[in-house]
Every structure is written in structure tokens, then in C-alpha cells.
Amino acid sequence: MKGTVKAIHLAPGYGKPVEPVDWVEVVEGKGLRGDRYFGTRRQVTVVATGELAKAAAELGRDSIAEGVTRRNITVEAGALPRSHGARIEIGDVVLEVWRDCAPCEVMEAAVGPGARAALRNRAGVSATVVEGGVISVGNPVHLGQSD
């Protein structure tokens, strides 16, 4: 499956607001420079617009805005691979899915009542960085399967 990077969001610390950026440096084994997850196991989070659209429809809304879910990378694609080890290639950067991101109480507060249920299996994935580089809005995305 293919897609494109629609938005990039970083938060400088836990609980701090996410901020949109046009590009970000991605460091192998570390994550996104300047983000709260840099150097942790949860290095990068990715969410797909198609999954957000399905959740929004269940909630009776037109959309869920990028950044509201606090995920780092929003890709214009129908769905993400969720199996451990699946690859997501963004330009020269290679990410490997670590796990599904379960929606939490923050989603309920940020998106609205019923968000946790609507976003189940649609709230994105956590990934580790296999190959670093730079990710920019508009980069092509290839959503692969695990090796």
C-alpha cells in the first residue's frame, strides 16, 4: 500500500501540546529529534487518515483533525499494518511496527465521548526506527508487511 505524509507533530515533553512541523530528523534507534519519545521504546507513532475517517464517522463527525490523537506522523492512507515487525517506509526512513497504539483516556478528552471505542484498532501504531533520515510533509509512504 502507498500513501503520503500529511502532517508531522512533535511534543517537546510529556503532557506538552503537540506542535505541527514541516519536517523532522529521524535518528536510527532513537526516534524523532525534539519529540518526547526520543530515546524510548516508543520512538515514533503513526496514524492513517482512513482509520481516523472511520472513527469520525462512528462518532457522527466529519473528521478528526491531525494532531488531536497526539501521533507524530499522519499518513494519507486507508489503514496501517499492525503486525509486529511490519515495515513502514517514508522516503529513505524505515520504521518497524512495534505495537498497536491503544486509545486512552486522553483520546476521550481530546476527541470527545465515545472516542476510545471508535478509535480501537484505528489510533495508530508505535514503531522503532530501523533506518534514519529526514521525514517531510508530502513524502511518499510505503506500507509493507513484516518480513
N, C-alpha and C positions, 0 to 999 in steps of 0.2 A: 504494500500500500504506500501511496505517496501523499505528501501534503506540503505545507509551508509554515514557517514560523509566523504567527500572527501577533504575538506580544511576548515581552520578557518583563518579569517583575522580580525585584530584589528587595529584601528587608535587611537592614544593617544589623538587627539583633532580634532576639525572641520577643514577640509581642509588639514589635515596632511595625508601623504601617509599611506595606509593600509599595515600592515606587517603580513606575514604568521606566525602562531604559531601551535604547535603540540597539545596543549590543552589549555583550559581556564576555570577558575572558574565562575560558573553561580550563581548569587545571586537572590533569590526569591524577586520579586517586584522591582528589580533594574536593572538587565541585566548582561552583561559580564564585569567582573572586568578588568579595564585597557582600556576599549573602550570609545569612545566619547559619546555614547548613554547611558552610565551607569547612572542610576537615572532619566532618562527621560521617557516619554511615549513610545517612540520608542526604547524599550530596546534591542531587538535583530532583526537582519534582516537575512532572509534565502532565498536561491535561489537554484533551481534544475538544474542539468546538462542537463536533457532532454529539458527543456524550453530554456536554453542557446543554445543548439544544433539547435533547430528550428529557433531561431532568427539568428544564424550564417548562416544557410542555406539560409534564406531570403536575407541576406546581401552578399551571394556568398562567404562566408568564410568557412574555415574548422572548426573553433571553436572560442569561446570567452573564454579567459583564466580566471581561478578563480581569484578573487580579482579585476579584471578590473571594475566590476559593483559596487565595494565597499561594497558588502554584507558581513556580518560576517561569516555565515555558508553556505558552498556549500555542498549540498547533492546529492549523486549519486542516482537519481530517475527521473522518467518521468515528473512528474508535482507535484505541491504543492496544498494542499487545500487552497482556498482563502476566504471561508466564515468566517465572524466574529465569533470567538468562537471555530473554528476548532482546534483540538489538534495536536501537533507535539511532539512526544516523542523521545528523543535522550538519549539512555542509561537510567539513572534514572531521567534525566531532563525532565520536562514537560513545553512546551510552548503553548500559546494560541494565535491564529492569531488575530491580531488587525485590520489590513487592508492590502490591496494590495499595493505594492510599485510601484508607477507610475514612469516610466523612466523620467529623467530630462535632462537638457542641459549638465550636467556632462557626461551622457552616450554618447551623441553625440560627445563630445570632446574625451572621453576615448576610445570608441569603433569605432567611425567613422560615416560618414554621413549615415543617414537613421536608426541609432540605436534606436532612440526614438520610431519610428513606429514599428520596428521589435521586440522590447522588450516590447511593450504594452501587459499587462497581462502575461508577462514572466520575469519580472525584480525582482521577489521575493516578499516576504511578510514581514511585520513588525509584531513582536509578543511580548507578555509580558511573564514574567517568573512566572509560577504557582508553580513549584517545582524546587528548585535549585540543584546544584551538580557540577560535572565536565563533560565537553564535550571534547572528544579527537578525533583526526582524526582516522577513522576506526570504530567508534561507530555505532551500529545499529540504524536505524531510523524507526519509525512507523508513517506514515502519516494518521491521522484519520479524522473524520468528527466532526462537532460541536455536543455538547450534546443536 
